[in-house]
C-alpha cells in the first residue's frame, strides 16, 4: 500500500509539467461545486420519466441505420445497451419494411430493449404517400409487429431536394403530420435530419399533440452535405444551402422562449436534443438548460462503437453514464 502511494506521488511529480492548464481551455458553461455532494455510488442512475417510460439516464440512441448489410449487427448491439442501461432508442428508416420483410429481423429488437422507449422511423414523404393511397393501416401494422412505442417521422426537404432520386414533397410536412395524427392513434416524434428547425417550425410542432421533437440540429451529420458528396455534379453551386440551419443550443433557447411566452398553446414540451452533441457534457449542458422535459441524443458515436463490437459499445456507454452522474453531482449550468 505504501509503495503504491509512493509510486502515485512520483507519477504526479513527473506529470506536473504536462498537466498545466491555460485560462482559455476552461469550459465556461458550468459552475463546479466541489463541496456540495459525495461521490456517486457504484451503479447510481439519474432516473426520470420520458414519453411515459422510466429511463435510468437522459440519453437517447438517435436514428441512423436502416436494414441491409451490417446494420443488423449494429442494431442488435445498440438495442442491447438500450435495454441494459434503460435509455431510449430510435430505429433508422423502416421504409423497406413497408415493401418487404426481408430485413425485418434487423429491426425486430423489442426483446433486447425491454420496456425502454423504442420508436420506428419513416420519412415524411413515405407517410404522405401512405395517406394519399389509404395505406395507413400498413404503418399501424408495422408499429404493432415491431412492438414499438410509436413512430418517428423524419423531415428532410433539403436532403430530398439534393437527391437525384429524392422524394418530392407535394404538401408541407406540417400538413402531413397533422393529417397523420387525425388518421391514427400512433404516437409521433417529429425529427429533422441535420439542419435543425427555426422558431416558426418549432412553435407549430409544439402546438400539436405529438410525443416529442427530436432536434437533429446543425453540427452533427449533415445529410444535405452528404448528398453533395454523393452527387458532386452541378451541386456545388448549391453548397451554401448545406450551411443553413440551427444548432442545438439555438433550438434550446428558442423552445425556452416558446414555453415562457406561449404556455397556453403548448401541447409538446418533450425534446430529444441531438445534432452536434459529441460528449456527455454537451448533452448535460443542453438538457439542464432546457425548460422542457429533455433528454439528449447521439448517433455517430454510438454507431462507431456498435460497429466495433458489443464490448466496445458497452464500455463506452458505461463511461458516458458514469460521467453524467458525476456531472449531475458536481456541476451546475450557468444561465
C-alpha positions in Angstrom: 0.0 0.0 0.0 2.8 2.5 1.0 4.7 1.5 -2.2 1.6 2.2 -4.3 1.2 5.7 -2.7 4.9 6.5 -3.3 4.5 5.4 -7.0 1.4 7.5 -7.4 3.1 10.6 -5.9 6.1 10.0 -8.1 3.8 9.9 -11.2 2.2 13.1 -10.1 5.5 14.9 -9.9 6.6 13.5 -13.3 3.4 14.6 -15.0 3.0 18.0 -13.4 4.5 19.9 -16.3 2.2 18.1 -18.8 -0.8 18.9 -16.7 -0.6 22.7 -16.7 -3.8 24.4 -17.9 -4.4 27.6 -19.7 -7.2 30.1 -18.9 -8.5 29.7 -22.5 -9.1 26.0 -22.0 -11.7 26.3 -19.3 -15.2 25.1 -20.0 -17.2 28.2 -19.1 -20.6 26.5 -19.4 -20.6 25.2 -15.9 -20.2 26.1 -12.3 -18.1 23.5 -10.5 -19.3 22.9 -6.9 -16.9 20.6 -5.1 -18.3 21.0 -1.6 -22.0 20.1 -2.2 -22.1 16.3 -2.8 -20.4 13.0 -2.1 -19.1 10.8 -4.9 -21.8 8.8 -6.7 -22.4 5.3 -5.5 -21.4 2.5 -7.9 -24.2 1.9 -10.3 -26.1 5.1 -9.4 -28.5 6.3 -12.1 -30.4 9.5 -13.0 -33.9 8.2 -13.1 -36.6 10.1 -14.9 -39.8 9.6 -16.9 -39.7 10.4 -20.6 -42.6 9.6 -23.0 -44.3 7.7 -20.3 -41.4 5.4 -19.7 -38.8 5.1 -17.0 -35.3 5.9 -18.1 -32.2 5.5 -16.0 -30.3 8.2 -17.9 -31.4 11.2 -20.1 -29.8 9.5 -23.1 -31.2 8.5 -26.5 -29.7 6.4 -29.3 -30.7 8.5 -32.3 -31.9 7.0 -35.6 -29.3 6.4 -38.2 -29.0 2.8 -39.6 -31.7 1.1 -41.6 -31.5 -2.5 -42.7 -29.1 -4.3 -45.1 -25.5 -5.3 -44.7 -24.0 -5.0 -41.2 -26.9 -2.8 -39.9 -28.5 -5.8 -38.3 -25.3 -6.5 -36.2 -25.1 -2.8 -35.3 -28.8 -2.6 -34.3 -28.5 -5.7 -32.2 -25.7 -4.2 -30.2 -27.4 -0.8 -29.8 -30.7 -2.4 -28.7 -28.9 -4.5 -26.0 -27.3 -1.5 -24.4 -30.5 0.5 -24.6 -32.2 -2.3 -22.7 -29.4 -2.8 -20.1 -29.0 0.9 -19.4 -32.7 1.8 -19.7 -32.1 4.5 -22.3 -34.2 5.4 -25.4 -33.7 4.3 -29.0 -35.0 5.3 -32.4 -34.6 3.0 -35.4 -33.2 4.1 -38.7 -35.6 4.4 -41.6 -38.0 1.4 -41.7 -39.1 2.3 -45.3 -38.0 -1.1 -46.7 -40.3 -2.9 -44.2 -43.3 -1.3 -46.0 -42.2 -3.2 -49.1 -40.7 -6.4 -47.8 -40.0 -8.5 -44.7 -36.5 -9.5 -45.9 -34.7 -7.4 -43.3 -37.4 -7.4 -40.6 -35.1 -9.2 -38.1 -32.7 -6.2 -38.3 -35.5 -4.0 -36.7 -37.2 -6.6 -34.5 -35.4 -5.5 -31.3 -38.1 -5.2 -28.6 -36.9 -8.4 -26.9 -33.5 -6.7 -26.3 -34.8 -3.3 -25.3 -37.3 -4.4 -22.8 -39.5 -1.5 -21.6 -37.2 1.3 -22.6 -38.6 3.9 -25.1 -38.4 2.4 -28.6 -39.6 4.1 -31.8 -39.9 3.1 -35.5 -38.9 5.7 -38.2 -40.4 6.7 -41.6 -39.7 9.8 -43.8 -42.5 12.4 -44.1 -42.7 11.6 -47.8 -43.5 7.9 -47.1 -46.1 8.9 -44.6 -47.7 11.3 -47.1 -47.7 8.5 -49.7 -49.5 6.2 -47.3 -52.0 8.9 -46.5 -52.6 9.5 -50.2 -53.0 5.8 -51.0 -55.1 4.9 -48.0 -52.4 2.7 -46.6 -52.2 4.0 -43.0 -53.1 0.5 -41.7 -49.8 -0.7 -43.2 -47.9 1.7 -40.9 -50.1 0.7 -38.0 -49.4 -3.0 -38.7 -45.6 -2.2 -38.8 -45.7 -0.4 -35.5 -47.6 -3.3 -34.0 -45.3 -6.0 -35.4 -42.2 -4.3 -34.2 -43.7 -3.7 -30.7 -42.5 -0.1 -30.8 -44.0 2.8 -28.8 -44.7 5.0 -31.8 -43.3 6.5 -34.9 -40.5 9.0 -35.6 -41.4 11.0 -38.7 -38.2 12.4 -40.1 -38.5 15.7 -42.1 -35.8 16.3 -44.7 -36.8 18.6 -47.5 -33.3 19.9 -48.1 -31.8 16.4 -48.3 -34.6 15.2 -50.6 -34.1 18.3 -52.8 -30.4 17.4 -53.2 -31.0 13.8 -54.0 -31.5 12.9 -57.7 -33.7 10.1 -56.6 -35.2 12.1 -53.7 -38.9 12.2 -52.9 -40.8 15.3 -54.0 -42.9 16.8 -51.2 -46.4 17.6 -52.6 -47.6 19.3 -49.3 -45.9 20.8 -46.3 -44.5 18.4 -43.7 -46.7 20.2 -41.1 -49.9 19.2 -43.0 -48.7 15.6 -43.4 -48.1 15.3 -39.7 -51.4 16.9 -38.9 -53.3 14.6 -41.3 -51.4 11.6 -39.9 -52.4 12.5 -36.3 -56.1 12.7 -37.4 -55.9 9.3 -39.2 -54.3 7.2 -36.5 -53.6 7.0 -32.7 -49.9 6.2 -33.3 -47.7 8.4 -31.0 -45.4 10.6 -33.1 -42.0 12.1 -32.7 -41.1 14.7 -35.3 -37.4 14.9 -36.3 -35.2 16.9 -38.6 -32.1 15.2 -40.1 -29.1 17.5 -39.6 -30.1 21.2 -40.2 -32.4 21.7 -37.1 -35.5 23.8 -37.2 -36.4 27.5 -36.9 -38.7 29.1 -34.4 -41.8 29.0 -36.5 -41.5 25.3 -37.2 -40.8 24.6 -33.5 -43.8 26.6 -32.4 -46.1 24.8 -34.9 -44.8 21.4 -33.7 -45.1 22.3 -30.0 -48.7 23.3 -30.6 -49.5 19.8 -31.9 -50.4 16.7 -29.8 -47.2 14.9 -30.7 -45.0 13.0 -28.3 -41.7 14.8 -28.7 -39.5 16.8 -31.1 -36.0 15.5 -31.9 -33.8 18.4 -32.9 -31.2 16.7 -35.1 -29.7 20.1 -35.2 -26.9 21.6 -37.3 -23.5 20.4 -36.2 -23.9 16.7 -36.4 -24.1 14.5 -39.6 -25.2 16.9 -42.4 -27.2 14.8 -44.8 -27.5 17.6 -47.3 -23.7 17.8 -47.4 -23.6 14.1 -47.7 -25.8 14.2 -50.8 -23.4 16.8 -52.4 -20.5 14.4 -51.7 -22.5 11.5 -53.3 -23.5 13.5 -56.3 -21.0 16.2 -57.0 -22.2 17.0 -60.5 -23.5 20.6 -60.5 -24.5 20.5 -56.8 -21.5 22.6 -55.6 -23.4 25.6 -56.9 -25.9 25.0 -54.0 -23.3 24.2 -51.3 -24.3 27.3 -49.4 -27.6 25.7 -48.6 -25.8 23.0 -46.6 -24.6 25.6 -44.2 -28.1 26.9 -43.2 -29.7 25.6 -40.1 -29.9 25.9 -36.3 -27.6 24.5 -33.7 -28.9 22.5 -30.7 -28.2 25.5 -28.4 -30.1 27.8 -30.7 -33.1 25.4 -30.6 -33.0 25.0 -26.8 -33.1 28.8 -26.4 -35.9 29.1 -29.0 -38.0 26.4 -27.3 -37.4 28.0 -23.9 -38.8 31.3 -25.3 -41.9 29.5 -26.7 -42.5 27.8 -23.4 -42.1 31.0 -21.4 -44.3 33.2 -23.8 -47.0 30.8 -25.0 -47.7 28.3 -22.3 -51.5 28.1 -23.0 -50.8 27.0 -26.6 -48.1 24.3 -25.9 -49.0 20.6 -26.2 -45.5 19.2 -26.6 -42.5 20.1 -24.4 -40.7 16.8 -24.7 -37.4 17.2 -26.5 -34.6 14.9 -27.7 -31.7 17.3 -28.1 -29.4 15.9 -30.8 -27.2 17.2 -33.6 -23.6 18.2 -32.7 -23.8 16.6 -29.3 -20.4 15.0 -29.2 -19.9 14.4 -25.5 -21.9 13.7 -22.4 -21.0 17.2 -21.1 -22.6 18.7 -24.3 -25.7 16.7 -23.6 -25.8 17.5 -19.9 -25.4 21.2 -20.6 -28.2 21.3 -23.1 -30.7 19.2 -21.1 -30.1 21.2 -18.0 -30.5 24.4 -19.9 -33.8 23.3 -21.5 -37.1 24.4 -19.8 -38.8 21.3 -21.3 -38.6 17.7 -20.4 -35.4 16.9 -22.3 -33.0 14.0 -23.0 -30.1 14.2 -25.4 -29.4 12.0 -28.4 -26.3 10.9 -30.2 -26.0 8.8 -33.4 -22.5 8.7 -34.8 -20.6 8.0 -31.5 -22.9 5.1 -30.8 -22.8 3.8 -34.4 -19.0 3.7 -34.4 -18.7 1.8 -31.2 -21.5 -0.6 -32.1 -19.7 -1.4 -35.3 -16.6 -2.2 -33.4 -18.4 -4.6 -31.2 -20.7 -5.0 -28.2 -17.9 -4.9 -25.6 -16.6 -1.7 -27.0 -20.1 -0.1 -27.1 -20.9 -1.3 -23.6 -17.7 0.2 -22.2 -18.4 3.5 -24.0 -22.0 3.7 -22.6 -20.7 2.7 -19.1 -18.2 5.7 -19.1 -20.8 8.1 -20.6 -23.4 7.2 -17.9 -20.7 7.4 -15.1 -19.7 10.8 -16.4 -23.3 12.0 -16.5 -23.9 11.0 -12.9 -20.7 12.8 -11.7 -21.7 15.9 -13.7 -25.1 15.9 -12.1 -23.5 15.8 -8.6 -20.9 18.5 -9.1 -21.8 20.7 -12.0 -24.5 23.3 -12.4 -25.2 25.1 -15.7 -24.5 28.8 -16.0 -27.6 30.6 -17.3 
